Amino acid sequence: MWDKLEGIEARYEELAQEMAQPEVAADFQQLQALAKEHASLEAIVSLYREYKRVDAALAEAQSLADESPDRELAAMARDEATQLTEQRQRLDEEIRRALLPKDPYDERPVIMEIRAAAGGGEAALFAADLFRMYSRFAERQGWPVEVMSSHPSDLGGFKEIIYEVRGRGAYSRLKYEGGAHRVQRIPVTEAGGRIHTSTATVAVLPEAEEVDLEINEDDLRIDIFRAGGHGGQNVNKLSTAVRITHIPSGTTAVCQDERSQLKNKLKALTVLRARLLDVEQKRQHQEISQARRAQVKSGERAEKVRTYNFPQDRVTDHRVSLTLHNLPSILDGEIDDIIDALATEEQAKRLQETLA
């Protein structure tokens, strides 16, 4: 690890020298690329330099503690050595954490898919609650949300809703939300006041870029049909809904929310690309990838990542054994504490694997 850090520091200095060259400064694109790489190394180099400073100070303090004939001075040196040892250990952990490989998709926008699962009409209402929760969370981050496709239920919920969250780092925060979410509450449809358990599934896909995968247009079948559901008198008269099928894999995407056939086609292509990228990720990293089907499983009540219990005003994330209260605030998008706990847990596991 230390040889790697020496190489990183050397590269950091080399980049600084390159950027100072007049011919490089005159080339905006080259300068921008070098500056970006230089900035990406700054944090780890700062940690490494601080570690070396503390390590040198620790060696000096230990030497003084062992060799000084002055007992009081030696005791002070031992106290300082103890503090420096703790500081060096903390820096060592920070450095190892900083060296962990970054998820290449962390900075991407995301495609999120929420579907009602077990529980009928109540599950559809819960799917709508989840959509609102994530929309409010995105709003707090300043990330626009755009619905790609939706299938409303009779009671105002969603049988399915697919939407895009645009914003730098959206995937890095929302990727932990994939899985089956369980709600325990008295449904509006329940006259007897009994508590029911329902589920909705969430899938989080990084938005695919052109460079991620190449799609042959000959492999696509595009069907145009009339949209159904709400949307005004024109929704059923014009053929604007679009279904795109990737023939080799059988993957499909349907969009019908827009009045424009072209807009529906573009949205469907975006969803299709995200789904195909997810399949490719699973193929390349099968041992660690959490693909959409693995995230949502079958939606059965036992396959849960999180429970929202209304009678107890409680939200429990079962992956990190975290329980929080103030359920209304959480459903209003205040989910940072949950996401932070999940991110910390993942980072700790990866760090443990690295240390092992």
C-alpha positions in Angstrom: 0.0 0.0 0.0 2.8 2.4 0.9 4.5 1.9 -2.5 1.2 2.7 -4.1 1.0 5.9 -2.1 4.5 6.9 -3.1 3.5 6.5 -6.7 0.3 8.6 -6.2 2.3 11.4 -4.6 4.9 11.3 -7.4 2.1 11.5 -10.0 0.5 14.4 -8.1 3.8 16.3 -8.3 4.3 15.4 -11.9 0.9 16.7 -12.8 1.6 20.0 -11.0 4.8 20.4 -13.1 3.0 19.6 -16.3 0.3 22.1 -15.7 3.0 24.8 -15.1 4.3 24.3 -18.7 3.4 27.2 -21.0 2.4 24.9 -23.9 0.0 23.0 -21.6 -1.4 26.1 -20.1 -2.3 27.2 -23.7 -4.2 24.0 -24.4 -7.4 24.4 -22.5 -8.6 20.8 -22.9 -5.3 19.3 -21.9 -5.0 21.6 -18.9 -8.6 20.8 -17.9 -7.9 17.0 -18.0 -4.7 17.4 -16.0 -6.3 19.6 -13.5 -9.1 17.1 -13.0 -6.7 14.3 -12.3 -4.6 16.5 -10.0 -7.7 17.5 -8.0 -8.8 13.8 -7.7 -5.4 12.9 -6.1 -5.3 15.9 -3.7 -7.2 14.4 -0.8 -5.3 11.1 -0.7 -1.9 13.0 -1.1 -2.8 15.3 1.8 -3.7 12.3 4.0 -0.4 10.6 3.1 1.7 13.6 3.8 0.0 14.1 7.1 0.6 10.4 8.0 4.3 10.8 7.2 4.5 14.0 9.4 2.8 12.2 12.3 4.9 9.1 11.8 8.1 11.2 12.0 6.9 13.0 15.0 6.0 9.7 16.7 9.5 8.3 16.1 11.0 11.4 17.6 8.7 11.3 20.7 9.4 7.6 21.2 13.2 8.2 21.0 12.9 11.0 23.5 10.8 8.9 25.8 13.4 6.1 25.7 16.6 8.1 25.9 15.9 11.2 27.9 17.5 11.3 31.3 14.9 13.8 32.4 12.0 11.8 33.9 9.5 14.6 33.5 10.5 15.2 29.9 10.4 11.4 29.2 6.9 11.2 30.7 5.7 14.1 28.5 7.2 12.4 25.4 5.4 9.2 26.3 2.1 11.0 26.5 2.7 12.7 23.2 3.7 9.3 21.7 0.4 7.8 22.8 -1.6 10.7 21.2 0.5 10.4 18.0 -0.1 6.7 17.8 -3.8 7.1 18.0 -3.6 9.9 15.3 -1.5 7.7 13.0 -3.9 4.8 13.4 -6.8 7.1 12.4 -4.9 8.4 9.4 -4.1 4.8 8.4 -7.8 3.9 8.4 -8.7 7.1 6.4 -6.0 6.4 3.8 -7.2 2.8 3.4 -10.7 4.0 3.0 -9.6 6.7 0.5 -7.9 4.0 -1.6 -11.0 1.9 -1.9 -12.1 1.7 -5.6 -14.9 4.1 -6.5 -18.2 3.0 -8.0 -17.8 4.2 -11.6 -21.6 5.0 -11.8 -21.8 7.0 -8.6 -22.0 10.4 -10.3 -24.8 9.2 -12.7 -28.4 10.2 -12.7 -30.7 7.2 -12.0 -33.7 5.4 -13.3 -36.0 4.3 -10.5 -38.7 1.7 -10.8 -41.4 1.3 -8.1 -43.9 -1.4 -8.3 -46.8 -2.5 -6.1 -46.2 -6.1 -5.0 -48.0 -8.0 -2.2 -51.1 -6.3 -0.9 -53.3 -5.3 -3.8 -54.7 -1.7 -3.7 -52.9 -0.9 -0.5 -49.5 -1.9 -2.1 -50.3 0.5 -4.9 -51.0 3.3 -2.4 -47.7 2.5 -0.7 -45.9 2.7 -4.0 -47.2 6.2 -4.4 -46.0 7.0 -0.9 -42.5 5.8 -1.8 -42.5 7.8 -5.0 -43.4 10.9 -3.1 -40.7 10.2 -0.5 -38.0 9.9 -3.1 -39.3 12.9 -5.0 -39.2 15.0 -1.9 -35.6 13.7 -1.1 -34.6 14.6 -4.7 -36.2 18.0 -4.3 -34.1 18.6 -1.1 -30.9 17.8 -3.1 -32.0 20.1 -6.0 -32.4 17.1 -8.4 -35.1 17.2 -11.0 -37.5 14.3 -11.2 -39.1 13.3 -14.5 -41.7 10.5 -14.8 -40.9 8.1 -17.7 -43.9 5.8 -17.4 -46.7 5.2 -14.9 -49.7 2.9 -14.4 -52.0 4.5 -11.7 -54.4 2.5 -9.6 -58.1 3.2 -9.0 -57.5 4.6 -5.5 -54.8 7.0 -6.6 -51.7 4.9 -6.1 -49.4 3.4 -8.6 -49.3 -0.2 -9.9 -46.0 0.8 -11.4 -44.1 4.1 -11.9 -40.7 4.6 -13.6 -39.0 7.9 -13.4 -35.6 9.6 -13.7 -33.7 11.5 -11.0 -31.3 13.8 -12.6 -28.4 15.2 -10.6 -24.7 14.7 -9.9 -24.2 11.9 -7.4 -27.8 10.7 -7.5 -26.8 7.1 -8.0 -24.3 7.3 -5.1 -27.1 8.2 -2.7 -30.1 6.3 -4.0 -28.4 3.0 -5.0 -29.0 1.6 -1.5 -32.8 1.9 -1.9 -33.2 -1.1 -4.1 -35.3 -4.0 -2.7 -38.6 -4.9 -1.2 -40.1 -2.2 1.1 -42.8 -3.3 3.6 -45.5 -1.2 5.1 -47.6 -2.1 8.2 -50.7 0.1 8.7 -54.5 0.2 8.6 -55.5 0.6 4.9 -58.0 3.2 3.8 -59.9 0.3 2.3 -60.1 -1.6 5.6 -63.4 -0.9 7.4 -62.5 -3.1 10.4 -59.5 -1.1 11.4 -57.1 -4.1 11.1 -53.4 -3.6 10.4 -52.3 -5.0 7.1 -48.9 -5.7 5.7 -48.1 -4.8 2.1 -45.0 -4.4 0.0 -43.7 -2.5 -3.0 -40.4 -3.1 -4.8 -37.8 -0.5 -5.7 -35.1 -0.9 -8.4 -32.4 1.7 -8.8 -30.5 1.7 -12.1 -27.7 4.1 -13.1 -28.5 5.9 -16.3 -26.5 4.5 -19.2 -24.4 6.6 -21.5 -23.6 6.0 -25.1 -20.1 4.8 -24.3 -21.4 2.2 -21.8 -22.9 -0.2 -24.3 -23.6 -0.2 -28.0 -27.1 -1.1 -29.1 -27.6 -2.2 -32.7 -30.8 -0.6 -34.1 -31.5 -3.8 -36.0 -31.9 -5.5 -32.6 -34.8 -3.3 -31.6 -38.5 -3.7 -32.3 -40.5 -0.6 -31.9 -44.3 -0.9 -31.5 -46.6 2.2 -31.5 -50.0 1.9 -29.9 -52.7 4.0 -28.2 -52.1 5.0 -24.7 -54.5 4.1 -21.9 -55.4 5.5 -18.6 -55.7 9.1 -17.5 -54.5 12.0 -19.7 -57.4 13.8 -21.4 -59.6 13.1 -24.4 -56.7 12.7 -26.8 -54.9 10.0 -24.9 -56.9 7.2 -26.5 -57.4 8.7 -29.9 -53.7 9.1 -31.0 -51.1 6.3 -31.2 -48.4 7.9 -29.1 -47.4 5.1 -26.7 -44.2 3.4 -27.5 -42.9 -0.1 -26.6 -39.3 -0.9 -27.5 -38.1 -4.5 -27.3 -34.4 -5.5 -27.4 -34.8 -8.7 -29.4 -31.6 -10.6 -28.3 -32.3 -10.2 -24.6 -36.1 -9.8 -24.6 -35.8 -6.7 -22.5 -38.6 -4.2 -23.0 -39.5 -0.6 -22.1 -42.8 1.1 -22.5 -43.6 4.8 -22.2 -47.0 6.4 -22.8 -47.2 9.4 -20.4 -46.3 12.0 -23.1 -48.6 13.3 -25.8 -45.7 13.2 -28.3 -44.7 9.9 -29.8 -41.1 11.1 -30.2 -40.9 12.0 -26.5 -42.2 8.7 -25.5 -39.7 7.0 -27.8 -36.8 8.9 -26.3 -37.9 8.1 -22.7 -38.4 4.4 -23.6 -34.9 4.3 -25.1 -33.5 5.8 -21.9 -35.2 3.2 -19.7 -34.2 0.4 -22.1 -30.5 1.5 -22.0 -30.5 1.6 -18.2 -32.0 -1.9 -18.0 -29.5 -3.3 -20.5 -26.6 -1.7 -18.7 -27.9 -3.3 -15.5 -27.9 -6.7 -17.2 -24.4 -6.1 -18.5 -23.2 -5.1 -15.0 -24.6 -8.3 -13.6 -22.8 -10.3 -16.3 -19.5 -8.6 -15.6 -19.6 -8.5 -11.8 -21.9 -11.4 -11.0 -20.3 -12.1 -7.7 -20.9 -8.5 -6.3 -23.4 -6.9 -8.6 -26.9 -6.2 -7.2 -28.9 -6.2 -10.4 -32.6 -5.2 -10.6 -34.0 -8.7 -10.3 -31.8 -9.4 -7.3 -32.9 -6.1 -5.7 -36.6 -6.6 -6.1 -36.8 -10.4 -5.9 -40.5 -11.4 -5.9 -41.9 -8.7 -3.7 -43.0 -11.2 -1.0 -43.5 -9.8 2.5 -40.6 -11.7 3.9 -38.1 -10.4 1.3 -37.8 -7.0 2.9 -35.0 -4.4 3.2 -37.0 -1.9 5.2 -40.3 -1.8 7.2 -42.5 1.3 7.7 -44.6 0.6 10.7 -47.3 3.3 11.1 -48.9 2.2 14.5 -45.4 2.4 16.1 -44.2 5.4 14.2 -41.2 3.4 13.2 -38.9 2.8 10.2 -36.5 -0.2 10.4 -33.8 -0.9 7.8 -33.1 -4.6 8.3 -29.7 -4.5 6.5 -28.1 -2.4 9.2 -30.5 -3.0 12.1 -31.3 0.7 12.2 -34.6 1.9 13.7 -35.8 5.5 13.5 -39.0 7.2 14.5 -40.9 10.2 13.2 -42.3 8.3 10.2 -44.0 11.3 8.6 -40.7 13.1 8.3 -39.1 10.1 6.7 -41.9 9.7 4.2 -41.4 13.4 3.4 -38.0 12.7 2.1 -35.8 13.0 5.2 -33.9 9.7 4.6 -30.3 11.0 4.8 -29.7 9.2 8.2 -30.8 5.9 6.6 -28.7 6.3 3.5 -25.6 7.4 5.6 -25.9 4.3 7.7 -26.1 2.1 4.7 -23.2 3.8 3.0 -21.1 3.6 6.2 -21.8 -0.1 6.5 -20.8 -0.8 2.9 -17.6 1.2 3.3 -16.7 -0.7 6.4 -17.2 -4.1 4.7 -15.1 -3.0 1.8 -12.4 -1.7 4.1 -12.4 -5.0 6.0 -12.0 -6.9 2.8 -9.1 -4.7 1.8 -7.4 -5.1 5.2 -7.9 -8.9 5.0 
